[in-house]
Amino acid sequence: MKTSSYHIVLADDHTLFRQGMRRLIEEVPDLKVMGEAGDGIELLRLLKKLCPDMVVLDITMPKLGGIEATHEIVQLYPTVSVLIVTMHRRTEYVHHAFSAGASGFLLKDDTGEELIEAIQAIRSRKRYITRRLIGELAGNLSQLHKQNGRLPADPLSIRERSILKLIAEGNTSRVIADLLCISHRTVQNHRFHIMQKLRVKTTADLVKYAIEKGYLS
């Protein structure tokens, strides 16, 4: 009996890295890359057209970062699994990734064999963490899903960070609503609460905060 193909979308702002991952993945007969994106917004738009089984994405991407994109993906497309592949080694990123809903976490200097191993593990409904960090995480793996997914000094939720980044990139509330599949009123409410939390009054203040926090790539 022939096994159906497992479809994957790649998101990374480095084209050569995406192409390398694509070659590695498509060497496995039943794994197929059905699309690629260079930033988080392009990824969300792509997912409106495609129905992959998995998204493999970086943390640091223009317009919408990988943690925020992961949160949106699992909210909008609950059947799509997410594998993070990043250069960020700090264990806090692992916590943020899993809190956002990721199923796996790899480093960019892991081997191609481990990439395929992670994909197959997630395909089998398991979770996967790079072997390079498993020792550091061994004492607190049980806490991965109990984190709030935000940096200690940041009062914003993951959804609020997503919306703030999109505002800072110059998107209107209607465009943001369309991208995140929420109502215009919901975006406006989030914007109001973000401004309250940050104690700011103008869009320029929001952009300044996003720049200071390193939200804009």
Secondary structure, DSSP 4 states (H G I P E B T S, - for coil): -PPPPEEEEEE-S-HHHHHHHHHHHHTSTTEEEEEEESSHHHHHHHHTT---SEEEE-SS-SSS-HHHHHHHHHHH-TT-EEEEEES---HHHHHHHHHHT-SEEEETTS-HHHHHHHHHHHHTT--EE-HHHHHHHTTTGGGTTSS-SS-TT----HHHHHHHHHHHTT--HHHHHHHHT--HHHHHHHHHHHHHHHT--SHHHHHHHHHHTT---
